[in-house]
Amino acid sequence: MMRAILLVCALGMASAAVFAPKQQDPKDLLCTICVDLVTDIDEFLTSAPTEQQIVEFVEQLCQAMGAILPDLVSTCNALVEAQLPAIIEGIVNDNLNPQQVCASIGACSA
């Protein structure tokens, strides 16, 4: 049930980012996607999932974003594949908030 709620939230955030009235710079869109994903991952980590469960959860989030805009799937997957360990480390070990995590991996401006 929690996964369904988080997927709906991710879809809502992705659609808000995609259909916002002003045109976003691609870097801003990447930052928005990153912050949304890291926020969802942060909330999911409180349930003490296994590494495989985290990977599956994030893949589901990326697929959900793809329902809004298919191009988001590849952007999301690339971000996650390259940065998932750093994202988890930033959340768990460094106690960073999603904006700080995304800035530390270069998805957002500092």
Secondary structure, DSSP 4 states (H G I P E B T S, - for coil): -HHHHHHHHHHHHHHHHHS-SSPPPHHHHHHHHHHHHHHHHHHHHTT---HHHHHHHHHHHHHHHHHH-THHHHHHHHHHHHHHHHHHHHHHTS---HHHHHHHTTSS--
